[in-house]
Amino acid sequence: MIGNEIMKMIIAITQFLEKKTEKIVVETEFERARMKDFINHSEKFGFFCNDDFSSWFDDFGEDWE
């Protein structure tokens, strides 16, 4: 009796985790598409995004000191 209930709980938790993972994958793809759209629209107005953040502190660090 208890073994059957535990098995049902394990199945339910497994299904929950699978659905949660699918949701996260979909949200990630959606956010990537939104970011590409944002970058495309921003570049039309002269604002260029760069994925390289290594020079970020060099560009702005002096102003914060």
JOTA-V400728 format. One line per field, one symbol per residue. burial: b if it has 9 or more other ideal C-beta (glycine too) atoms within 8 Angstrom, else e. A space follows every 10 residues. Layout:
burial: ???
//
This chain:
burial: eeeeeeeeee eeeeeeeeee eeeeeeeeee eeeeeeebbe ebbeeeeeee eeeeeeeeee eeeee
//
